[in-house]
Amino acid sequence: MIKRLARCIREYKWAALLSPLCMAGEVIMELLIPQVMAQLYDYGIALQDMNTVITRSIQLVLCALLSLCFGVASATFASKAATGFAKNLRHDMYHHVQNFSFSNIDKFSSSSIVTRLTSDVANLQMTFQMLIRMTIRCTMMLVLALVFALRLSVKLSTIYLQVMPVLVIALVCLVPMVFKIFDRGFKMLDKLNNVIQENVHGIRVVKSFVRERKEESKFTNISGDLEKSFSKAERILSLNSPLMMMCVYACMLSISWVGAQMVVASGNNPDLGLTTGQLSAMFTYTTQILMGLMNLSMVFVMMTMSRTPLRRCYEILEEQPDLVSPESAVTEVKDGSIDFENVSFRYSATAQHRALKEVDLHIPSGATVGILGGTGSSKTTLAQLIPRLYDVSEGTLKVGGVDVRNYDLEVLRDNVAMVLQKNVLFSGSIKENLRWGNANATDEELIHACKLACAHDFIESFPDGYDTHIEQGGTNVSGGQKQRLCIARALLKKPKILILDDSTSAVDTRTDALIRQAFRDEIPGTTKLIIAQRVSSVQDADMIIILDNGQISAVGTHDELMQSSSIYQEVFYSQQKGGLE
């Protein structure tokens, strides 16, 4: 898992290597300072030797300046490496998500993906920066300060060795207790983001039903649970700090007591005692050793907290797309013919219910096909199999005489344009949204597509025309205008197959008829699948398919179905005569 994420360092590996090297230089300079200070006191101030005082003072300044330079360089390299790592990790995750099939995305909620790309990566960035900087500093400070202390006095250094096991045991006991709490906490963070996303996205519905207080209560409850979860973990981890300080002060008192006796003893026999300068250096090393251990424990805590984000980011990177282009994939779609051969479909391998059941259907290229059926009859599911947004569970689906699983995915989807039930426009100008269908489309092509979709007139009524800015989600245009813009965008692809999934439900019947007439006159070679609720939207189609509970109930023209299909008759009369008769 760590090895996989470490690949994201890439071009920043030199910064990641130079940061600990510079930190090592800073630590060495800091450890030399107590030695120089001890010599300054013992051989300069105590003996009133000004040459020694000046020499050692210059050495102190040089050590401090070098320590500062190494520290600044280490922080700079660490910052560059950590931010670069986070940038690459976000890029890799986002790029990987773009290759997910619908079934892959169904495993992760949209709020969870957003959290993993933002909060989780930010946590890993902070941990990585501490890892390449503070971990080296703490470890080197701890080990080298202990070595220097042992050189000064083995007797006093044994005090550290008695205290350190206490701190290690405390960490070993505390850290496992917070693992599960952090796991629950990050899942709650997903739920919190989901609540915010739903509320902001559906704010008009919330206000129209006067549900502000209910939404506030939902947010408050989840936010409170999140606060309790992380507070509990922080309370457990906070025990580490007082325990650490207790050990620091215990060491200070012990060294003061034993060290004072050794300084006094040195008056009688210098070989058996300790000088005042050396005792001062021991106090400094005491602080460096125990503070190094404390900082190391903080790094350990950060690594504990990042364990869950690490796993969550790894899950995104290791999720394998269900739908991929095969080797030696077909790179040309011959025509817009569609063949369903005994096709059945389940949304998951473990699902018992089949959304589609044994569908056999042939649609010739260039035909106009209407698809009718009640809610839940799998009309959209049928359409989504054509551009291979899902793979069939059983049977074979062919486009242009070739199994869709043999096509290059990009080629197949570039030849199939879909206007979905939920029309989506992106923030930007109308031109920018339209050019999603064809990035190289000229202004004349944009206007022509918009005229076919009956969108040109209302676009021209805007002060800025085709340069009018569309707000996020298309909130500054009506539902019917949004649908027509999405139809125009799909037409710009010049696809061999055009699928309209209830995409004229928000336009009036006259506009709907004009759009269908334009399709017949302007794009006769394109196969058109029109999923609709209104019989008037499909009654002129070459073929009308009636779906019922995932199965084809009837196929025929309007006149044929009026004679043979009770479902079609019921829908027709209910819409034409209000169902009163």
Helices and strands as residue ranges (DSSP letters): H 2-6, G 7-12, H 13-39, I 40-45, H 50-98, H 102-107, H 110-115, I 116-120, H 121-152, H 154-201, H 203-208, H 212-238, H 240-265, H 276-318, E 338-345, E 356-363, E 368-373, H 379-385, E 394-399, E 402-403, G 404-406, H 409-414, E 416-419, E 428-429, H 430-434, H 443-452, H 456-460, G 465-467, E 469-470, G 472-474, H 479-491, E 497-501, H 509-522, E 527-531, G 535-537, E 543-548, E 551-556, H 558-564, H 566-576
